Amino acid sequence: MSDLRLVIFDVDGTLIDSQAHIKGAMAAAFLAESLPGPTDEAVLGIVGLSLPVAIAQLAPELEPALTDRLVTAYKEAFHSLRAADFPSPLYPGALEVLEGLAAQENLLMGVATGKSRRGLDHVLEAHGLRRFFVTEQVADHHPSKPHPSMVQAALAETGVAPEDAVMIGDTSFDIDMGRAAGVRTVGVGWGYHGAGRLERADIVIDAFSALPAALETVWKR
């Protein structure tokens, strides 16, 4: 039986702080369709969902064709903002913790994100993170969080049992996805939902430096 463990990270709000680009692109998309834009709070509340699901949640009264146009407009605006600006920054301590975890022989790492393949590739290349992850799950190939499909695929690709895996994320969608897949969960309080919406996580941390100890704690339960 394998003694491997798997740590799966969300991206937006967990590894990188992308809220400036997300809020700007969403405002531009709604403006392009002459629609009143959602509040910043509402936009951050849907981060982590696949884009069509997120926009439908922000504006459930819209016809599907208009929702599709908003999805396209958002993608175009996001790519333009990203090209004109610096990459979304890593959260403090993220790189150091990833390097420390990567040094553990029996530990694998992956990502499960609402980003597209193109979006994730940009993040991994901009920050030199691809070397850390053996499994990468993106919105292009899975139902939106909190469906467990992404975590289940990561487990299947690595051969790690659910009880030996942990999902780490900043939103209730991440935590619910992990729980639905039967893995342990760590909520991070520095992201977009805040600790108050992460009560279903096995443990919640407020700094990246606390992650290694949190992992040991949840694996002992």
NORBEL-V90220 format. One record per run of one state. SS is the DSSP state (2 for helix, 1 for strand, 0 for the rest). FROM is the first residue (numbers start at 1). TO is the last residue. If there is no record, write none. Layout:
# NORBEL-V90220
ss=SS from=FROM to=TO
ss=SS from=FROM to=TO
This chain:
# NORBEL-V90220
ss=0 from=1 to=4
ss=1 from=5 to=9
ss=0 from=10 to=11
ss=1 from=12 to=12
ss=0 from=13 to=15
ss=1 from=16 to=17
ss=0 from=18 to=18
ss=2 from=19 to=32
ss=0 from=33 to=39
ss=2 from=40 to=45
ss=0 from=46 to=50
ss=2 from=51 to=58
ss=0 from=59 to=63
ss=2 from=64 to=84
ss=0 from=85 to=88
ss=1 from=89 to=90
ss=0 from=91 to=93
ss=2 from=94 to=102
ss=0 from=103 to=106
ss=1 from=107 to=112
ss=0 from=113 to=116
ss=2 from=117 to=127
ss=0 from=128 to=129
ss=2 from=130 to=132
ss=0 from=133 to=134
ss=1 from=135 to=137
ss=0 from=138 to=138
ss=2 from=139 to=141
ss=0 from=142 to=148
ss=2 from=149 to=158
ss=0 from=159 to=161
ss=2 from=162 to=164
ss=1 from=165 to=169
ss=0 from=170 to=171
ss=2 from=172 to=180
ss=0 from=181 to=183
ss=1 from=184 to=188
ss=0 from=189 to=194
ss=2 from=195 to=197
ss=0 from=198 to=202
ss=1 from=203 to=205
ss=0 from=206 to=207
ss=2 from=208 to=220
ss=0 from=221 to=221
